[in-house]
Amino acid sequence: MSDIEPIVQGAPAGFAIPAGVFAQTVTSVEHYTDRLFKFRITRPGSFRFRSGEFVMIGLPNAEKPVYRAYSIASPSWDEEIEFYSIKVPDGPLTGKLQKIQPGDTVLMRKKPTGTLVNDALLPGKRLYMFSTGTGIAPFASLIRDPETYEKFDEVILTHTCREVAELAYGEALVKGVLEDPLVGEFAAGRLRRYATVTRQDYGRRGRITDLMTSGKLFEDLGVPVISPDADRGMICGSMAMLQETKTVLEGFGLAEGANSKPDTFVVERAFVG
């Protein structure tokens, strides 16, 4: 990790790095589908965050860069910073961000924040991470953090996408966690992935909220129905998914928490475009 003054690749002439912003170098890019990709950037030595938080990022391609909130997909101990993103052809940020290459510059504001952190939940037996699409990103951070397994006996990562190809990031992620020399011993026998698809044939099909209310989720996993005594939840996805999943969890007796008042589930409200 380094705070050496960067060369700002792709910046307009005379571009000055704004106050409160890091300019970091892209180290790798991987495209999964025509809608999804991940990228990694260098990490400033002074940058600290809690696994599950998000940060504002942008590109140095204008006098006034556009910033959007992105969950940090790498854990707090990682020497680089990973992001998992959608591609929006006409998006003010992602329209250009999807074209980045190793060596390019990404701007990142210095203050991370967010509610999808272990500190915002009361202790419990089982942690559910409910995600759709790129909403898996903060959970990619959390399931790679040993602290998550110190706080919960079982971690269930649910990931719902429209098409089977969109599950690839999550599949590789969990495989990597279980094989990781640092985190694998904590996750072994405790981390479970529950993937579903809504628009194609797949082993498990359907919206996660429907699978919860019908009881199929719990039947498939062989666990009791969610209860406030044992279970905790984190939710990340579209606004509609957040609201629907929140309503279902409240129906099970869970209550929304926050950094200032931990409770039995939390919701992320950051979006990109």
C-alpha angles and dihedrals in degrees: 000000000000143000095198112146104268133225104240105224115201096014121139117252112286093015113163122198106249120240113269093025134110120211106212135181124244109239101180142000128197124184117206102177137346086276105039138054141152130216137184129213136189116273122231112236091233096050114110128176142159117249108264098032127123133221136198115254135181144160128257092233098112140039088251108032121214113239128199133182114258126180113234106242096192121081123254092258096055119114091218133043121240129200130186114206146181121229114236108184094210097027113133090232110014092047086071100024092065089064097057120125134197108285095035122118127249122190118223127184114233100234119077121193142163146129101243093093131117091242091065093062131073115237114276144159102247130030120203118199109197114196141162125194113326089356085095090076100091090045089053084063096044099047088054092055118090089211090071091061092045089059100040133041093209132025119197116192113196118191123182122187136167096239135030093240089061091065093066097094093053093045093052090042096057092042089053093049093052091049095044113115092217104041103020095084091054095045098044110115091357106068115076128180121210111186126183136179127209105193107034138047111274139149090265119029132182146057113301093234091057091048090051097048093045090050093236092120092059093041091053092048095042093231133125120266112276114280132177091235096064111010136075130185142205122190130199127165142079121343091255092049091049093053095044094048091045090054091050093050091048087052087058089053100260121138130212117253137190140196090272094045116025117208140153102296139017135199130211117221103184120118137185132209 
